[in-house]
Each structure stands twice: as C-alpha cells, then as structure tokens.
Amino acid sequence: METTKKEKQFDAVKMMRDIRDKISSETQNMNFEELKAYIKQKLSENKNKLVGQ
C-alpha cells in the first residue's frame, strides 16, 4: 500500500506558532501593567472584545 502526501494550502499550526512567537517577542520584558496596556491596545486596533464582555 502506497501513501500519498497532500500539499497543504494552509498550515494552521505554523500560523499559530508564528503568531505566538511574535507576541512573545513583543511582550517578553513587560511587567503586568504594560502587558495589560498592550492587550487593550491590540483589542482596540482590531475592534475585538475580551471574552465575557
């Protein structure tokens, strides 16, 4: 039996890892207050709300 390998058009795992790495590098030296401000700014840029709000 021969296995065929499909070429992915979109790799969700790679995208998630790239986004996580970008956020980690942007926030690595932030204290809690700076991190809260960062999150608030990113949410307002994208017009998103926190879960439960």
PASEBA-1860 file (N, C-alpha, C; in nm, 3 decimals):
! residues 53
1> METTKKEK> 0.084/-0.117/0.000/0.000/0.000/0.000/0.089/0.124/0.000 ~ 0.057/0.216/-0.088/0.136/0.337/-0.103/0.061/0.455/-0.042 ~ 0.134/0.535/0.033/0.073/0.652/0.097/0.101/0.775/0.011 ~ -0.001/0.854/-0.011/0.018/0.979/-0.085/0.018/1.095/0.013 ~ 0.103/1.190/-0.013/0.114/1.306/0.075/0.056/1.427/0.005 ~ -0.042/1.491/0.067/-0.105/1.609/0.009/-0.028/1.733/0.052 ~ -0.015/1.825/-0.039/0.048/1.953/-0.008/-0.056/2.044/0.058 ~ -0.021/2.097/0.174/-0.114/2.183/0.246/-0.119/2.322/0.182
9> QFDAVKMM> -0.240/2.375/0.169/-0.256/2.512/0.121/-0.246/2.609/0.238 ~ -0.285/2.563/0.355/-0.284/2.647/0.474/-0.245/2.562/0.593 ~ -0.143/2.605/0.666/-0.094/2.531/0.782/-0.131/2.609/0.908 ~ -0.240/2.570/0.972/-0.290/2.641/1.089/-0.193/2.633/1.206 ~ -0.127/2.521/1.223/-0.033/2.505/1.335/0.085/2.600/1.318 ~ 0.139/2.610/1.196/0.251/2.701/1.171/0.208/2.846/1.195 ~ 0.087/2.883/1.148/0.039/3.018/1.168/0.026/3.049/1.316 ~ -0.030/2.956/1.393/-0.048/2.977/1.537/0.087/2.994/1.606
17> RDIRDKIS> 0.184/2.912/1.569/0.318/2.921/1.629/0.385/3.054/1.593 ~ 0.369/3.099/1.469/0.427/3.226/1.427/0.366/3.342/1.506 ~ 0.234/3.341/1.521/0.167/3.447/1.596/0.210/3.445/1.742 ~ 0.216/3.326/1.802/0.258/3.313/1.941/0.400/3.363/1.961 ~ 0.490/3.329/1.868/0.629/3.373/1.878/0.640/3.525/1.865 ~ 0.561/3.585/1.777/0.562/3.730/1.758/0.516/3.800/1.886 ~ 0.406/3.753/1.944/0.353/3.813/2.067/0.452/3.795/2.181 ~ 0.514/3.679/2.191/0.611/3.653/2.297/0.731/3.748/2.287
25> SETQNMNF> 0.779/3.770/2.165/0.894/3.859/2.150/0.857/4.005/2.179 ~ 0.733/4.044/2.148/0.689/4.182/2.174/0.665/4.207/2.323 ~ 0.632/4.104/2.399/0.592/4.124/2.538/0.690/4.065/2.640 ~ 0.803/4.017/2.596/0.891/3.941/2.686/0.943/4.020/2.806 ~ 0.963/4.150/2.794/1.018/4.227/2.906/0.915/4.319/2.970 ~ 0.787/4.293/2.947/0.682/4.380/3.002/0.642/4.333/3.141 ~ 0.611/4.433/3.225/0.552/4.399/3.354/0.401/4.385/3.334 ~ 0.329/4.355/3.442/0.187/4.326/3.432/0.108/4.444/3.377
33> EELKAYIK> 0.138/4.565/3.423/0.065/4.684/3.377/0.091/4.710/3.229 ~ 0.215/4.694/3.185/0.248/4.712/3.044/0.178/4.607/2.959 ~ 0.171/4.485/3.009/0.105/4.377/2.937/-0.045/4.405/2.922 ~ -0.107/4.454/3.027/-0.250/4.490/3.021/-0.272/4.599/2.916 ~ -0.185/4.700/2.914/-0.197/4.808/2.816/-0.177/4.756/2.673 ~ -0.083/4.665/2.656/-0.057/4.604/2.525/-0.181/4.530/2.476 ~ -0.241/4.451/2.562/-0.360/4.374/2.525/-0.475/4.467/2.491 ~ -0.494/4.571/2.573/-0.602/4.667/2.549/-0.583/4.737/2.415
41> QKLSENKN> -0.460/4.775/2.385/-0.431/4.842/2.258/-0.458/4.750/2.140 ~ -0.413/4.625/2.148/-0.433/4.530/2.038/-0.582/4.501/2.017 ~ -0.657/4.492/2.124/-0.801/4.468/2.112/-0.871/4.587/2.047 ~ -0.830/4.709/2.084/-0.894/4.826/2.026/-0.858/4.843/1.879 ~ -0.737/4.803/1.840/-0.697/4.810/1.700/-0.782/4.719/1.614 ~ -0.819/4.604/1.666/-0.893/4.505/1.590/-1.043/4.507/1.616 ~ -1.087/4.598/1.701/-1.230/4.609/1.735/-1.284/4.481/1.798 ~ -1.200/4.411/1.874/-1.241/4.290/1.944/-1.264/4.319/2.090
49> KLVGQ> -1.339/4.233/2.155/-1.366/4.245/2.297/-1.312/4.123/2.369 ~ -1.282/4.140/2.498/-1.241/4.028/2.580/-1.358/3.931/2.595 ~ -1.328/3.807/2.620/-1.432/3.707/2.641/-1.513/3.745/2.764 ~ -1.644/3.743/2.753/-1.732/3.775/2.866/-1.769/3.922/2.875 ~ -1.724/4.001/2.780/-1.760/4.145/2.783/-1.847/4.181/2.665
END
